[in-house]
Amino acid sequence: MFAELAGVDLTEADFYWAMFHNAILEGAIMARCDLRGARLIETNLRRADLSGANCGLDNLGGSTDFINADLSGADLRNANLGGADFSGALLIGADLSGARFNCVLPGRVTRFQGANLTDARLGRTQFSGALFDNNTIFPHGFRPDAAGLVHSGRKSSASHKPRKK
């Protein structure tokens, strides 16, 4: 759904499985919203307040998609983002302090392939198992392996299958 809701206060709204393709939510206040399963593909979320939002997997395994979304300067502090897809997203200067990206469902990890996290604040962030690739840009000095992120080009030992001779 195309929506222009820039600067609107949507605190604690229920957007479960909502579609916001190409929507304009710049500066929107979406604190503590339920965004499980929502599709925010190519959405403008610059400087939006998503603090404490629930963007984790739902009971059906649906993930929240921020594919190619612009979350530059967004507030994602203490948000549940486990299993969300941030592929190609702009998170330049976003505040991800205390956000949780870990997911308990196998194969449903958070994705950062091609995402730009330049100058993002990542203190106390739980990235365990989240994926990144060679095109992912992190803040200067950030070590993705040390933070628990996994390069998507690597096979984990659990998924390795020996070749048959």
C-alpha positions, 0 to 999 in steps of 0.5 A, a space after each residue: 500500500 502506498 502511504 504518505 505518513 511522514 511525521 505521523 504518531 503511530 505509537 503502538 499501532 498494529 501493523 501485523 502483516 501490513 504492506 508499505 511498499 514505497 511508503 513515506 514514513 519519514 520521521 513517523 513515530 512508530 515506537 512499540 508498533 507490532 510490525 511482525 510480517 510487515 513488508 516495508 520494501 523501498 520505504 522511506 523511514 528516515 529519522 523514524 522512531 521504531 524504538 521498542 518495535 516488534 519486527 521479529 518473526 511471528 508464530 507463522 514464521 513471517 519476517 519483517 522486510 526492510 529490503 532496500 528501505 531507507 532507515 538513515 537516522 532511524 531510532 531502532 533502540 531496543 527493537 526486536 528485529 530477529 529474522 528481519 531482512 535488511 538486504 540493501 537497506 540504508 541504516 546510515 547513522 541509525 541507532 540500533 543500541 540494544 536491538 535484538 537480531 538473534 532468531 531461534 528458528 533455524 534458517 530464519 536469520 536476520 539479513 544484512 547483505 548489501 546493507 549500509 550501516 555507516 555511522 550506525 550506533 551498535 552498542 549492546 546490539 545482539 547480532 548472533 547468527 545474522 548474515 552479512 556479505 562483502 557488500 555490507 558496510 559497517 561503522 569504522 572499526 566494527 568487527 562483524 565476526 566478533 559481534 556474532 554476524 556470519 558472512 553469507 558466503 561461508 557455510 556453517 559446520 552444521 549445514 556442511 554436507 560431505 561430498 560423496 566419492 
